[in-house]
Amino acid sequence: DTPMAGFAMEAAMFGKPAIVGSDAADIFAARYEAWCLPPGICVHPDTVEDTIEALVRDPEKRWRAGRTAQDFVQSEWSLDAVA
């Protein structure tokens, strides 16, 4: 139950969006500012299918989500940034 789980981070390294289904998605959205969460697609498990369909239908949104996640992991979670 993290906004950018390990598999999502791996996908982000390649510029691919990943959808994380989490029961905590609503809590993340309500309690945290967007800037303090890693960019990603974290939704309630009940909406995963709809979210997948939305990304399939919108290649620009899909590309943007992957690129934003990639930029984040390269700048914030790189070996140099973490060190």
N, C-alpha and C positions, 0 to 999 in steps of 0.2 A: 504494500500500500504506500508507494512513493510516487510522486508525480512523474519522475523519470526513472523508471526501474532499470536494472542492468541491461536487459535486452533492448530497451528504448535508447539507452546511451550508445549501445553498439550500433543500432540502426542510424542514429544521429551522426556517428562518425562517417557514415557513407552518404549522408544527406537524405536519408529516407525517413519519412515520418512513421511514428509508431503510436498506436493507441493503447493506453493503459486503462484497463477497467479496474476501478477502485471504489470500494464503499466509502472511502474517505474523500472522494472527489468533491462532493458538496461542501465538506468542511474546509478543504483547501481553498475553494472559491470564496467562501464566506469569511474566513479568518485571516487570509494572507493577501497582501498586495501582490499584483501580478509580477512586479519587478523582483520580488524575493523568491519566486519559484522558478525552477528551470523551465524553459519553454518546452512545451510538449502538449500532447493531447491526452488529458487525463479526465475520464468521464465515468459516470456511474455505470456499473456493469449492464444495467437495463438498457442503456443507450449506445452500447458498443456497436451493435449492428447498424443502427441509423447513422452513426458517425462514420463507419466504414463506407456505407453507401454515399454519404455526402462527399467524402474524399475521392471516391471513384468518379463521381460526376463532375468534380471541379479540379481539373489538373493544376490550375494556377494556385489554388489553396493548398493542394497536396505538395507542390513544389516549394511554396513559401514556408509551409510547416517544416519540411525537411531541411530547408536551407537555414531557417532560424535556429533549429535544434543543432545543426552542424556548426554554425558560427558560435553558439554557446559552448559546446563541448570543446571546441578548438581553443577558445579564448579563456574559459573559466575552469575547465576540468582537464586541461592539458597537463602533462608532466611538469612543465615549468611553472604553470599557474598554481598548481597544487603544492609544489615544493616551496 
